[in-house]
Every structure is written in C-alpha cells, then in structure tokens.
Amino acid sequence: MTALDNLRDEDIDFSDIPPLTEEFWKNGIRNPHYARALKEQLTIRLDADILDWFKRHAKDGKGYQTDINKALRAYVVAQEKRAARKAG
C-alpha cells in the first residue's frame, strides 16, 4: 500500500480545485462515442480470413474484438458523413 492509499478523504487538500456547481453539470454533454455500458454481447459470423487478420494484428492476440468494433465504427461514421454531404 502507498501513503495515498492510507490517506483519508477528509485529509485531502482540495484548496487548488474549484468546487463544481450545478451550473457546471447543467452544461455537460455526454460523449456520444462512449459506449462501454451500451455494448451488447452477440453472435456474429465473419469470414475466417477477416477474423484471422484481426487476431493476427491484435497485440498478443488480445483486443481483436475492440479492433473490429473500431473498424465498424469508422465505417459507420464515414457513411454518415457521406449521407450528410449528399443531403446538404
């Protein structure tokens, strides 16, 4: 354990941090790409070579599902931009 772990909340000096008011939180905006709580578990069929590519390019074989999600998000964002250009 470190000294910080043993520090009680009431012993923390917050004097250099202004308190956050209700006004501050009223103007807050949730990050539209924050989706940790919104992810769903599902079964999806992918071509074996595509899945293999993502697994081979993932660090230590981990994180390939996140990489697939990022690739799909990039595609969706690009399609939305393309549709907005056509509409505008």
PDB file of N, CA, C and O in Angstrom, chain B, residues numbered from 101:
ATOM      1  N   MET B 101       0.831  -1.194   0.000  1.00  0.00           N
ATOM      2  CA  MET B 101       0.000   0.000   0.000  1.00  0.00           C
ATOM      3  C   MET B 101       0.868   1.247   0.000  1.00  0.00           C
ATOM      4  O   MET B 101       1.947   1.276   0.591  1.00  0.00           O
ATOM      5  N   THR B 102       0.382   2.252  -0.662  1.00  0.00           N
ATOM      6  CA  THR B 102       1.107   3.519  -0.699  1.00  0.00           C
ATOM      7  C   THR B 102       0.518   4.476   0.335  1.00  0.00           C
ATOM      8  O   THR B 102      -0.548   4.229   0.898  1.00  0.00           O
ATOM      9  N   ALA B 103       1.236   5.571   0.569  1.00  0.00           N
ATOM     10  CA  ALA B 103       0.742   6.580   1.504  1.00  0.00           C
ATOM     11  C   ALA B 103      -0.596   7.141   1.032  1.00  0.00           C
ATOM     12  O   ALA B 103      -1.462   7.466   1.844  1.00  0.00           O
ATOM     13  N   LEU B 104      -0.757   7.251  -0.285  1.00  0.00           N
ATOM     14  CA  LEU B 104      -2.014   7.769  -0.833  1.00  0.00           C
ATOM     15  C   LEU B 104      -3.179   6.844  -0.514  1.00  0.00           C
ATOM     16  O   LEU B 104      -4.285   7.307  -0.235  1.00  0.00           O
ATOM     17  N   ASP B 105      -2.934   5.543  -0.554  1.00  0.00           N
ATOM     18  CA  ASP B 105      -3.988   4.587  -0.230  1.00  0.00           C
ATOM     19  C   ASP B 105      -4.460   4.747   1.218  1.00  0.00           C
ATOM     20  O   ASP B 105      -5.627   4.507   1.529  1.00  0.00           O
ATOM     21  N   ASN B 106      -3.555   5.147   2.084  1.00  0.00           N
ATOM     22  CA  ASN B 106      -3.875   5.276   3.504  1.00  0.00           C
ATOM     23  C   ASN B 106      -4.456   6.643   3.863  1.00  0.00           C
ATOM     24  O   ASN B 106      -4.878   6.850   5.001  1.00  0.00           O
ATOM     25  N   LEU B 107      -4.483   7.570   2.919  1.00  0.00           N
ATOM     26  CA  LEU B 107      -4.966   8.923   3.172  1.00  0.00           C
ATOM     27  C   LEU B 107      -6.489   8.936   3.259  1.00  0.00           C
ATOM     28  O   LEU B 107      -7.171   8.407   2.381  1.00  0.00           O
ATOM     29  N   ARG B 108      -7.011   9.536   4.310  1.00  0.00           N
ATOM     30  CA  ARG B 108      -8.467   9.651   4.479  1.00  0.00           C
ATOM     31  C   ARG B 108      -8.987  10.765   3.571  1.00  0.00           C
ATOM     32  O   ARG B 108      -8.265  11.724   3.297  1.00  0.00           O
ATOM     33  N   ASP B 109     -10.213  10.651   3.110  1.00  0.00           N
ATOM     34  CA  ASP B 109     -10.804  11.667   2.230  1.00  0.00           C
ATOM     35  C   ASP B 109     -10.751  13.050   2.856  1.00  0.00           C
ATOM     36  O   ASP B 109     -10.440  14.030   2.179  1.00  0.00           O
ATOM     37  N   GLU B 110     -11.051  13.134   4.137  1.00  0.00           N
ATOM     38  CA  GLU B 110     -11.083  14.445   4.799  1.00  0.00           C
ATOM     39  C   GLU B 110      -9.699  15.070   4.951  1.00  0.00           C
ATOM     40  O   GLU B 110      -9.595  16.248   5.292  1.00  0.00           O
ATOM     41  N   ASP B 111      -8.640  14.308   4.705  1.00  0.00           N
ATOM     42  CA  ASP B 111      -7.278  14.843   4.790  1.00  0.00           C
ATOM     43  C   ASP B 111      -6.742  15.307   3.431  1.00  0.00           C
ATOM     44  O   ASP B 111      -5.605  15.771   3.344  1.00  0.00           O
ATOM     45  N   ILE B 112      -7.536  15.188   2.386  1.00  0.00           N
ATOM     46  CA  ILE B 112      -7.104  15.613   1.056  1.00  0.00           C
ATOM     47  C   ILE B 112      -7.307  17.115   0.912  1.00  0.00           C
ATOM     48  O   ILE B 112      -8.376  17.635   1.230  1.00  0.00           O
ATOM     49  N   ASP B 113      -6.287  17.807   0.435  1.00  0.00           N
ATOM     50  CA  ASP B 113      -6.337  19.258   0.250  1.00  0.00           C
ATOM     51  C   ASP B 113      -6.903  19.571  -1.131  1.00  0.00           C
ATOM     52  O   ASP B 113      -6.250  19.331  -2.147  1.00  0.00           O
ATOM     53  N   PHE B 114      -8.114  20.103  -1.161  1.00  0.00           N
ATOM     54  CA  PHE B 114      -8.774  20.468  -2.413  1.00  0.00           C
ATOM     55  C   PHE B 114      -8.733  21.978  -2.663  1.00  0.00           C
ATOM     56  O   PHE B 114      -9.452  22.477  -3.529  1.00  0.00           O
ATOM     57  N   SER B 115      -7.913  22.700  -1.926  1.00  0.00           N
ATOM     58  CA  SER B 115      -7.929  24.158  -1.987  1.00  0.00           C
ATOM     59  C   SER B 115      -7.578  24.709  -3.371  1.00  0.00           C
ATOM     60  O   SER B 115      -7.975  25.827  -3.698  1.00  0.00           O
ATOM     61  N   ASP B 116      -6.848  23.957  -4.185  1.00  0.00           N
ATOM     62  CA  ASP B 116      -6.488  24.450  -5.515  1.00  0.00           C
ATOM     63  C   ASP B 116      -7.455  23.980  -6.598  1.00  0.00           C
ATOM     64  O   ASP B 116      -7.216  24.204  -7.785  1.00  0.00           O
ATOM     65  N   ILE B 117      -8.534  23.336  -6.196  1.00  0.00           N
ATOM     66  CA  ILE B 117      -9.527  22.831  -7.153  1.00  0.00           C
ATOM     67  C   ILE B 117     -10.857  23.502  -6.861  1.00  0.00           C
ATOM     68  O   ILE B 117     -11.413  23.303  -5.781  1.00  0.00           O
ATOM     69  N   PRO B 118     -11.389  24.294  -7.793  1.00  0.00           N
ATOM     70  CA  PRO B 118     -12.673  24.946  -7.515  1.00  0.00           C
ATOM     71  C   PRO B 118     -13.796  23.913  -7.445  1.00  0.00           C
ATOM     72  O   PRO B 118     -13.784  22.925  -8.180  1.00  0.00           O
ATOM     73  N   PRO B 119     -14.751  24.142  -6.571  1.00  0.00           N
ATOM     74  CA  PRO B 119     -15.876  23.201  -6.487  1.00  0.00           C
ATOM     75  C   PRO B 119     -16.725  23.273  -7.757  1.00  0.00           C
ATOM     76  O   PRO B 119     -16.866  24.337  -8.361  1.00  0.00           O
ATOM     77  N   LEU B 120     -17.276  22.155  -8.147  1.00  0.00           N
ATOM     78  CA  LEU B 120     -18.147  22.112  -9.326  1.00  0.00           C
ATOM     79  C   LEU B 120     -19.573  22.399  -8.885  1.00  0.00           C
ATOM     80  O   LEU B 120     -20.095  21.774  -7.962  1.00  0.00           O
ATOM     81  N   THR B 121     -20.182  23.343  -9.556  1.00  0.00           N
ATOM     82  CA  THR B 121     -21.544  23.757  -9.221  1.00  0.00           C
ATOM     83  C   THR B 121     -22.558  23.032 -10.098  1.00  0.00           C
ATOM     84  O   THR B 121     -22.197  22.358 -11.063  1.00  0.00           O
ATOM     85  N   GLU B 122     -23.825  23.180  -9.748  1.00  0.00           N
ATOM     86  CA  GLU B 122     -24.897  22.615 -10.568  1.00  0.00           C
ATOM     87  C   GLU B 122     -24.862  23.219 -11.971  1.00  0.00           C
ATOM     88  O   GLU B 122     -25.174  22.543 -12.951  1.00  0.00           O
ATOM     89  N   GLU B 123     -24.479  24.499 -12.061  1.00  0.00           N
ATOM     90  CA  GLU B 123     -24.377  25.175 -13.363  1.00  0.00           C
ATOM     91  C   GLU B 123     -23.374  24.458 -14.265  1.00  0.00           C
ATOM     92  O   GLU B 123     -23.614  24.290 -15.461  1.00  0.00           O
ATOM     93  N   PHE B 124     -22.253  24.038 -13.686  1.00  0.00           N
ATOM     94  CA  PHE B 124     -21.235  23.308 -14.450  1.00  0.00           C
ATOM     95  C   PHE B 124     -21.834  22.038 -15.055  1.00  0.00           C
ATOM     96  O   PHE B 124     -21.665  21.781 -16.247  1.00  0.00           O
ATOM     97  N   TRP B 125     -22.526  21.251 -14.249  1.00  0.00           N
ATOM     98  CA  TRP B 125     -23.061  19.982 -14.714  1.00  0.00           C
ATOM     99  C   TRP B 125     -24.228  20.177 -15.674  1.00  0.00           C
ATOM    100  O   TRP B 125     -24.483  19.316 -16.516  1.00  0.00           O
ATOM    101  N   LYS B 126     -24.949  21.309 -15.558  1.00  0.00           N
ATOM    102  CA  LYS B 126     -26.076  21.584 -16.445  1.00  0.00           C
ATOM    103  C   LYS B 126     -25.616  21.700 -17.898  1.00  0.00           C
ATOM    104  O   LYS B 126     -26.364  21.367 -18.817  1.00  0.00           O
ATOM    105  N   ASN B 127     -24.403  22.166 -18.101  1.00  0.00           N
ATOM    106  CA  ASN B 127     -23.883  22.364 -19.449  1.00  0.00           C
ATOM    107  C   ASN B 127     -23.082  21.167 -19.968  1.00  0.00           C
ATOM    108  O   ASN B 127     -22.520  21.219 -21.063  1.00  0.00           O
ATOM    109  N   GLY B 128     -23.032  20.111 -19.194  1.00  0.00           N
ATOM    110  CA  GLY B 128     -22.261  18.932 -19.591  1.00  0.00           C
ATOM    111  C   GLY B 128     -22.912  18.192 -20.749  1.00  0.00           C
ATOM    112  O   GLY B 128     -24.135  18.181 -20.889  1.00  0.00           O
ATOM    113  N   ILE B 129     -22.080  17.577 -21.574  1.00  0.00           N
ATOM    114  CA  ILE B 129     -22.560  16.788 -22.708  1.00  0.00           C
ATOM    115  C   ILE B 129     -21.894  15.422 -22.651  1.00  0.00           C
ATOM    116  O   ILE B 129     -20.673  15.329 -22.530  1.00  0.00           O
ATOM    117  N   ARG B 130     -22.684  14.374 -22.736  1.00  0.00           N
ATOM    118  CA  ARG B 130     -22.134  13.016 -22.730  1.00  0.00           C
ATOM    119  C   ARG B 130     -21.438  12.747 -24.056  1.00  0.00           C
ATOM    120  O   ARG B 130     -21.948  13.101 -25.119  1.00  0.00           O
ATOM    121  N   ASN B 131     -20.285  12.127 -23.984  1.00  0.00           N
ATOM    122  CA  ASN B 131     -19.541  11.753 -25.186  1.00  0.00           C
ATOM    123  C   ASN B 131     -20.391  10.764 -25.990  1.00  0.00           C
ATOM    124  O   ASN B 131     -20.719   9.693 -25.479  1.00  0.00           O
ATOM    125  N   PRO B 132     -20.750  11.091 -27.219  1.00  0.00           N
ATOM    126  CA  PRO B 132     -21.613  10.191 -27.989  1.00  0.00           C
ATOM    127  C   PRO B 132     -20.937   8.874 -28.362  1.00  0.00           C
ATOM    128  O   PRO B 132     -21.611   7.919 -28.748  1.00  0.00           O
ATOM    129  N   HIS B 133     -19.621   8.817 -28.250  1.00  0.00           N
ATOM    130  CA  HIS B 133     -18.912   7.584 -28.596  1.00  0.00           C
ATOM    131  C   HIS B 133     -18.613   6.721 -27.384  1.00  0.00           C
ATOM    132  O   HIS B 133     -18.038   5.640 -27.518  1.00  0.00           O
ATOM    133  N   TYR B 134     -18.999   7.189 -26.194  1.00  0.00           N
ATOM    134  CA  TYR B 134     -18.793   6.373 -25.009  1.00  0.00           C
ATOM    135  C   TYR B 134     -19.849   5.288 -25.018  1.00  0.00           C
ATOM    136  O   TYR B 134     -21.035   5.563 -24.838  1.00  0.00           O
ATOM    137  N   ALA B 135     -19.424   4.075 -25.222  1.00  0.00           N
ATOM    138  CA  ALA B 135     -20.409   3.007 -25.381  1.00  0.00           C
ATOM    139  C   ALA B 135     -20.143   1.799 -24.492  1.00  0.00           C
ATOM    140  O   ALA B 135     -20.743   0.743 -24.689  1.00  0.00           O
ATOM    141  N   ARG B 136     -19.247   1.943 -23.512  1.00  0.00           N
ATOM    142  CA  ARG B 136     -18.932   0.787 -22.671  1.00  0.00           C
ATOM    143  C   ARG B 136     -20.210   0.174 -22.090  1.00  0.00           C
ATOM    144  O   ARG B 136     -20.389  -1.043 -22.142  1.00  0.00           O
ATOM    145  N   ALA B 137     -21.079   0.988 -21.549  1.00  0.00           N
ATOM    146  CA  ALA B 137     -22.299   0.469 -20.947  1.00  0.00           C
ATOM    147  C   ALA B 137     -23.330   0.072 -22.001  1.00  0.00           C
ATOM    148  O   ALA B 137     -24.303  -0.611 -21.683  1.00  0.00           O
ATOM    149  N   LEU B 138     -23.132   0.488 -23.238  1.00  0.00           N
ATOM    150  CA  LEU B 138     -24.119   0.235 -24.272  1.00  0.00           C
ATOM    151  C   LEU B 138     -23.786  -0.972 -25.148  1.00  0.00           C
ATOM    152  O   LEU B 138     -24.563  -1.332 -26.033  1.00  0.00           O
ATOM    153  N   LYS B 139     -22.650  -1.586 -24.907  1.00  0.00           N
ATOM    154  CA  LYS B 139     -22.269  -2.721 -25.744  1.00  0.00           C
ATOM    155  C   LYS B 139     -23.171  -3.911 -25.466  1.00  0.00           C
ATOM    156  O   LYS B 139     -23.620  -4.139 -24.343  1.00  0.00           O
ATOM    157  N   GLU B 140     -23.417  -4.654 -26.523  1.00  0.00           N
ATOM    158  CA  GLU B 140     -24.232  -5.857 -26.414  1.00  0.00           C
ATOM    159  C   GLU B 140     -23.402  -7.063 -26.808  1.00  0.00           C
ATOM    160  O   GLU B 140     -22.575  -7.002 -27.718  1.00  0.00           O
ATOM    161  N   GLN B 141     -23.638  -8.144 -26.115  1.00  0.00           N
ATOM    162  CA  GLN B 141     -22.995  -9.387 -26.496  1.00  0.00           C
ATOM    163  C   GLN B 141     -23.881 -10.060 -27.538  1.00  0.00           C
ATOM    164  O   GLN B 141     -25.096 -10.165 -27.371  1.00  0.00           O
ATOM    165  N   LEU B 142     -23.238 -10.519 -28.627  1.00  0.00           N
ATOM    166  CA  LEU B 142     -23.998 -11.181 -29.673  1.00  0.00           C
ATOM    167  C   LEU B 142     -23.109 -12.173 -30.402  1.00  0.00           C
ATOM    168  O   LEU B 142     -21.896 -12.220 -30.201  1.00  0.00           O
ATOM    169  N   THR B 143     -23.729 -12.941 -31.230  1.00  0.00           N
ATOM    170  CA  THR B 143     -23.003 -13.863 -32.094  1.00  0.00           C
ATOM    171  C   THR B 143     -23.045 -13.287 -33.497  1.00  0.00           C
ATOM    172  O   THR B 143     -24.106 -12.910 -33.994  1.00  0.00           O
ATOM    173  N   ILE B 144     -21.881 -13.223 -34.131  1.00  0.00           N
ATOM    174  CA  ILE B 144     -21.802 -12.697 -35.487  1.00  0.00           C
ATOM    175  C   ILE B 144     -20.907 -13.626 -36.301  1.00  0.00           C
ATOM    176  O   ILE B 144     -19.884 -14.103 -35.809  1.00  0.00           O
ATOM    177  N   ARG B 145     -21.287 -13.872 -37.511  1.00  0.00           N
ATOM    178  CA  ARG B 145     -20.488 -14.731 -38.384  1.00  0.00           C
ATOM    179  C   ARG B 145     -19.633 -13.851 -39.286  1.00  0.00           C
ATOM    180  O   ARG B 145     -20.143 -13.019 -40.036  1.00  0.00           O
ATOM    181  N   LEU B 146     -18.329 -14.051 -39.197  1.00  0.00           N
ATOM    182  CA  LEU B 146     -17.376 -13.310 -40.017  1.00  0.00           C
ATOM    183  C   LEU B 146     -16.608 -14.285 -40.882  1.00  0.00           C
ATOM    184  O   LEU B 146     -16.420 -15.442 -40.506  1.00  0.00           O
ATOM    185  N   ASP B 147     -16.167 -13.826 -42.034  1.00  0.00           N
ATOM    186  CA  ASP B 147     -15.312 -14.668 -42.859  1.00  0.00           C
ATOM    187  C   ASP B 147     -14.058 -15.008 -42.061  1.00  0.00           C
ATOM    188  O   ASP B 147     -13.504 -14.158 -41.364  1.00  0.00           O
ATOM    189  N   ALA B 148     -13.620 -16.258 -42.170  1.00  0.00           N
ATOM    190  CA  ALA B 148     -12.492 -16.738 -41.375  1.00  0.00           C
ATOM    191  C   ALA B 148     -11.233 -15.915 -41.615  1.00  0.00           C
ATOM    192  O   ALA B 148     -10.480 -15.651 -40.678  1.00  0.00           O
ATOM    193  N   ASP B 149     -10.995 -15.504 -42.865  1.00  0.00           N
ATOM    194  CA  ASP B 149      -9.773 -14.736 -43.146  1.00  0.00           C
ATOM    195  C   ASP B 149      -9.821 -13.337 -42.530  1.00  0.00           C
ATOM    196  O   ASP B 149      -8.788 -12.797 -42.133  1.00  0.00           O
ATOM    197  N   ILE B 150     -11.007 -12.757 -42.451  1.00  0.00           N
ATOM    198  CA  ILE B 150     -11.158 -11.440 -41.823  1.00  0.00           C
ATOM    199  C   ILE B 150     -10.890 -11.544 -40.328  1.00  0.00           C
ATOM    200  O   ILE B 150     -10.135 -10.748 -39.769  1.00  0.00           O
ATOM    201  N   LEU B 151     -11.507 -12.521 -39.688  1.00  0.00           N
ATOM    202  CA  LEU B 151     -11.292 -12.726 -38.260  1.00  0.00           C
ATOM    203  C   LEU B 151      -9.831 -13.035 -37.975  1.00  0.00           C
ATOM    204  O   LEU B 151      -9.265 -12.520 -37.010  1.00  0.00           O
ATOM    205  N   ASP B 152      -9.219 -13.862 -38.799  1.00  0.00           N
ATOM    206  CA  ASP B 152      -7.804 -14.205 -38.636  1.00  0.00           C
ATOM    207  C   ASP B 152      -6.922 -12.960 -38.737  1.00  0.00           C
ATOM    208  O   ASP B 152      -5.964 -12.810 -37.978  1.00  0.00           O
ATOM    209  N   TRP B 153      -7.248 -12.068 -39.678  1.00  0.00           N
ATOM    210  CA  TRP B 153      -6.456 -10.852 -39.841  1.00  0.00           C
ATOM    211  C   TRP B 153      -6.495 -10.008 -38.572  1.00  0.00           C
ATOM    212  O   TRP B 153      -5.458  -9.548 -38.093  1.00  0.00           O
ATOM    213  N   PHE B 154      -7.694  -9.807 -38.031  1.00  0.00           N
ATOM    214  CA  PHE B 154      -7.817  -9.008 -36.813  1.00  0.00           C
ATOM    215  C   PHE B 154      -7.076  -9.668 -35.649  1.00  0.00           C
ATOM    216  O   PHE B 154      -6.418  -8.982 -34.868  1.00  0.00           O
ATOM    217  N   LYS B 155      -7.178 -10.977 -35.530  1.00  0.00           N
ATOM    218  CA  LYS B 155      -6.476 -11.666 -34.441  1.00  0.00           C
ATOM    219  C   LYS B 155      -4.964 -11.551 -34.601  1.00  0.00           C
ATOM    220  O   LYS B 155      -4.253 -11.354 -33.616  1.00  0.00           O
ATOM    221  N   ARG B 156      -4.466 -11.670 -35.831  1.00  0.00           N
ATOM    222  CA  ARG B 156      -3.019 -11.570 -36.061  1.00  0.00           C
ATOM    223  C   ARG B 156      -2.491 -10.169 -35.799  1.00  0.00           C
ATOM    224  O   ARG B 156      -1.343 -10.006 -35.387  1.00  0.00           O
ATOM    225  N   HIS B 157      -3.311  -9.163 -36.032  1.00  0.00           N
ATOM    226  CA  HIS B 157      -2.857  -7.791 -35.857  1.00  0.00           C
ATOM    227  C   HIS B 157      -3.128  -7.231 -34.463  1.00  0.00           C
ATOM    228  O   HIS B 157      -2.731  -6.106 -34.159  1.00  0.00           O
ATOM    229  N   ALA B 158      -3.788  -7.994 -33.630  1.00  0.00           N
ATOM    230  CA  ALA B 158      -4.034  -7.566 -32.254  1.00  0.00           C
ATOM    231  C   ALA B 158      -2.790  -7.833 -31.424  1.00  0.00           C
ATOM    232  O   ALA B 158      -2.076  -8.810 -31.651  1.00  0.00           O
ATOM    233  N   LYS B 159      -2.539  -6.960 -30.465  1.00  0.00           N
ATOM    234  CA  LYS B 159      -1.365  -7.111 -29.608  1.00  0.00           C
ATOM    235  C   LYS B 159      -1.535  -8.364 -28.756  1.00  0.00           C
ATOM    236  O   LYS B 159      -2.499  -8.478 -27.998  1.00  0.00           O
ATOM    237  N   ASP B 160      -0.621  -9.282 -28.878  1.00  0.00           N
ATOM    238  CA  ASP B 160      -0.655 -10.552 -28.136  1.00  0.00           C
ATOM    239  C   ASP B 160      -1.961 -11.315 -28.343  1.00  0.00           C
ATOM    240  O   ASP B 160      -2.371 -12.102 -27.490  1.00  0.00           O
ATOM    241  N   GLY B 161      -2.614 -11.074 -29.494  1.00  0.00           N
ATOM    242  CA  GLY B 161      -3.863 -11.760 -29.785  1.00  0.00           C
ATOM    243  C   GLY B 161      -5.040 -11.256 -28.982  1.00  0.00           C
ATOM    244  O   GLY B 161      -6.124 -11.837 -29.035  1.00  0.00           O
ATOM    245  N   LYS B 162      -4.838 -10.162 -28.224  1.00  0.00           N
ATOM    246  CA  LYS B 162      -5.916  -9.624 -27.387  1.00  0.00           C
ATOM    247  C   LYS B 162      -6.405  -8.309 -27.966  1.00  0.00           C
ATOM    248  O   LYS B 162      -5.642  -7.560 -28.576  1.00  0.00           O
ATOM    249  N   GLY B 163      -7.675  -8.041 -27.769  1.00  0.00           N
ATOM    250  CA  GLY B 163      -8.235  -6.776 -28.219  1.00  0.00           C
ATOM    251  C   GLY B 163      -8.757  -6.804 -29.642  1.00  0.00           C
ATOM    252  O   GLY B 163      -9.132  -5.760 -30.176  1.00  0.00           O
ATOM    253  N   TYR B 164      -8.790  -7.957 -30.263  1.00  0.00           N
ATOM    254  CA  TYR B 164      -9.232  -8.004 -31.655  1.00  0.00           C
ATOM    255  C   TYR B 164     -10.713  -7.641 -31.783  1.00  0.00           C
ATOM    256  O   TYR B 164     -11.120  -7.081 -32.801  1.00  0.00           O
ATOM    257  N   GLN B 165     -11.519  -7.949 -30.775  1.00  0.00           N
ATOM    258  CA  GLN B 165     -12.932  -7.591 -30.845  1.00  0.00           C
ATOM    259  C   GLN B 165     -13.100  -6.071 -30.780  1.00  0.00           C
ATOM    260  O   GLN B 165     -13.953  -5.506 -31.464  1.00  0.00           O
ATOM    261  N   THR B 166     -12.290  -5.423 -29.961  1.00  0.00           N
ATOM    262  CA  THR B 166     -12.306  -3.957 -29.889  1.00  0.00           C
ATOM    263  C   THR B 166     -11.872  -3.373 -31.220  1.00  0.00           C
ATOM    264  O   THR B 166     -12.441  -2.382 -31.678  1.00  0.00           O
ATOM    265  N   ASP B 167     -10.867  -3.975 -31.845  1.00  0.00           N
ATOM    266  CA  ASP B 167     -10.403  -3.503 -33.153  1.00  0.00           C
ATOM    267  C   ASP B 167     -11.491  -3.649 -34.217  1.00  0.00           C
ATOM    268  O   ASP B 167     -11.660  -2.775 -35.067  1.00  0.00           O
ATOM    269  N   ILE B 168     -12.223  -4.756 -34.162  1.00  0.00           N
ATOM    270  CA  ILE B 168     -13.327  -4.954 -35.106  1.00  0.00           C
ATOM    271  C   ILE B 168     -14.391  -3.887 -34.868  1.00  0.00           C
ATOM    272  O   ILE B 168     -14.933  -3.329 -35.822  1.00  0.00           O
ATOM    273  N   ASN B 169     -14.694  -3.599 -33.602  1.00  0.00           N
ATOM    274  CA  ASN B 169     -15.681  -2.572 -33.277  1.00  0.00           C
ATOM    275  C   ASN B 169     -15.229  -1.203 -33.793  1.00  0.00           C
ATOM    276  O   ASN B 169     -16.036  -0.443 -34.328  1.00  0.00           O
ATOM    277  N   LYS B 170     -13.931  -0.888 -33.631  1.00  0.00           N
ATOM    278  CA  LYS B 170     -13.401   0.387 -34.116  1.00  0.00           C
ATOM    279  C   LYS B 170     -13.506   0.484 -35.635  1.00  0.00           C
ATOM    280  O   LYS B 170     -13.845   1.539 -36.171  1.00  0.00           O
ATOM    281  N   ALA B 171     -13.218  -0.610 -36.322  1.00  0.00           N
ATOM    282  CA  ALA B 171     -13.311  -0.612 -37.779  1.00  0.00           C
ATOM    283  C   ALA B 171     -14.761  -0.403 -38.231  1.00  0.00           C
ATOM    284  O   ALA B 171     -15.025   0.337 -39.178  1.00  0.00           O
ATOM    285  N   LEU B 172     -15.683  -1.057 -37.549  1.00  0.00           N
ATOM    286  CA  LEU B 172     -17.095  -0.888 -37.889  1.00  0.00           C
ATOM    287  C   LEU B 172     -17.560   0.539 -37.593  1.00  0.00           C
ATOM    288  O   LEU B 172     -18.319   1.120 -38.368  1.00  0.00           O
ATOM    289  N   ARG B 173     -17.104   1.103 -36.473  1.00  0.00           N
ATOM    290  CA  ARG B 173     -17.474   2.482 -36.136  1.00  0.00           C
ATOM    291  C   ARG B 173     -16.946   3.448 -37.190  1.00  0.00           C
ATOM    292  O   ARG B 173     -17.665   4.350 -37.619  1.00  0.00           O
ATOM    293  N   ALA B 174     -15.697   3.268 -37.609  1.00  0.00           N
ATOM    294  CA  ALA B 174     -15.107   4.143 -38.627  1.00  0.00           C
ATOM    295  C   ALA B 174     -15.923   4.073 -39.918  1.00  0.00           C
ATOM    296  O   ALA B 174     -16.150   5.093 -40.571  1.00  0.00           O
ATOM    297  N   TYR B 175     -16.358   2.881 -40.279  1.00  0.00           N
ATOM    298  CA  TYR B 175     -17.178   2.718 -41.477  1.00  0.00           C
ATOM    299  C   TYR B 175     -18.513   3.446 -41.326  1.00  0.00           C
ATOM    300  O   TYR B 175     -18.939   4.160 -42.234  1.00  0.00           O
ATOM    301  N   VAL B 176     -19.167   3.269 -40.187  1.00  0.00           N
ATOM    302  CA  VAL B 176     -20.466   3.907 -39.946  1.00  0.00           C
ATOM    303  C   VAL B 176     -20.330   5.425 -39.978  1.00  0.00           C
ATOM    304  O   VAL B 176     -21.144   6.107 -40.601  1.00  0.00           O
ATOM    305  N   VAL B 177     -19.305   5.962 -39.310  1.00  0.00           N
ATOM    306  CA  VAL B 177     -19.089   7.415 -39.291  1.00  0.00           C
ATOM    307  C   VAL B 177     -18.863   7.931 -40.715  1.00  0.00           C
ATOM    308  O   VAL B 177     -19.406   8.969 -41.094  1.00  0.00           O
ATOM    309  N   ALA B 178     -18.062   7.207 -41.503  1.00  0.00           N
ATOM    310  CA  ALA B 178     -17.800   7.619 -42.887  1.00  0.00           C
ATOM    311  C   ALA B 178     -19.084   7.605 -43.710  1.00  0.00           C
ATOM    312  O   ALA B 178     -19.308   8.502 -44.522  1.00  0.00           O
ATOM    313  N   GLN B 179     -19.924   6.599 -43.507  1.00  0.00           N
ATOM    314  CA  GLN B 179     -21.185   6.517 -44.245  1.00  0.00           C
ATOM    315  C   GLN B 179     -22.132   7.641 -43.844  1.00  0.00           C
ATOM    316  O   GLN B 179     -22.847   8.188 -44.684  1.00  0.00           O
ATOM    317  N   GLU B 180     -22.137   7.989 -42.547  1.00  0.00           N
ATOM    318  CA  GLU B 180     -22.995   9.083 -42.089  1.00  0.00           C
ATOM    319  C   GLU B 180     -22.536  10.409 -42.684  1.00  0.00           C
ATOM    320  O   GLU B 180     -23.363  11.228 -43.084  1.00  0.00           O
ATOM    321  N   LYS B 181     -21.221  10.626 -42.745  1.00  0.00           N
ATOM    322  CA  LYS B 181     -20.687  11.853 -43.345  1.00  0.00           C
ATOM    323  C   LYS B 181     -21.040  11.916 -44.831  1.00  0.00           C
ATOM    324  O   LYS B 181     -21.401  12.968 -45.357  1.00  0.00           O
ATOM    325  N   ARG B 182     -20.927  10.780 -45.480  1.00  0.00           N
ATOM    326  CA  ARG B 182     -21.248  10.717 -46.914  1.00  0.00           C
ATOM    327  C   ARG B 182     -22.715  11.034 -47.158  1.00  0.00           C
ATOM    328  O   ARG B 182     -23.057  11.768 -48.085  1.00  0.00           O
ATOM    329  N   ALA B 183     -23.580  10.474 -46.316  1.00  0.00           N
ATOM    330  CA  ALA B 183     -25.009  10.736 -46.449  1.00  0.00           C
ATOM    331  C   ALA B 183     -25.337  12.201 -46.154  1.00  0.00           C
ATOM    332  O   ALA B 183     -26.211  12.787 -46.793  1.00  0.00           O
ATOM    333  N   ALA B 184     -24.638  12.784 -45.192  1.00  0.00           N
ATOM    334  CA  ALA B 184     -24.883  14.186 -44.845  1.00  0.00           C
ATOM    335  C   ALA B 184     -24.448  15.093 -45.993  1.00  0.00           C
ATOM    336  O   ALA B 184     -25.105  16.099 -46.264  1.00  0.00           O
ATOM    337  N   ARG B 185     -23.347  14.753 -46.675  1.00  0.00           N
ATOM    338  CA  ARG B 185     -22.900  15.547 -47.829  1.00  0.00           C
ATOM    339  C   ARG B 185     -23.917  15.484 -48.957  1.00  0.00           C
ATOM    340  O   ARG B 185     -24.186  16.493 -49.610  1.00  0.00           O
ATOM    341  N   LYS B 186     -24.482  14.303 -49.190  1.00  0.00           N
ATOM    342  CA  LYS B 186     -25.496  14.150 -50.240  1.00  0.00           C
ATOM    343  C   LYS B 186     -26.750  14.927 -49.915  1.00  0.00           C
ATOM    344  O   LYS B 186     -27.377  15.513 -50.798  1.00  0.00           O
ATOM    345  N   ALA B 187     -27.119  14.930 -48.629  1.00  0.00           N
ATOM    346  CA  ALA B 187     -28.335  15.623 -48.212  1.00  0.00           C
ATOM    347  C   ALA B 187     -28.146  17.130 -48.174  1.00  0.00           C
ATOM    348  O   ALA B 187     -29.103  17.884 -48.353  1.00  0.00           O
ATOM    349  N   GLY B 188     -26.901  17.577 -47.939  1.00  0.00           N
ATOM    350  CA  GLY B 188     -26.651  19.005 -47.777  1.00  0.00           C
ATOM    351  C   GLY B 188     -26.344  19.655 -49.043  1.00  0.00           C
ATOM    352  O   GLY B 188     -26.108  20.863 -49.075  1.00  0.00           O
TER     353      GLY B 188
END
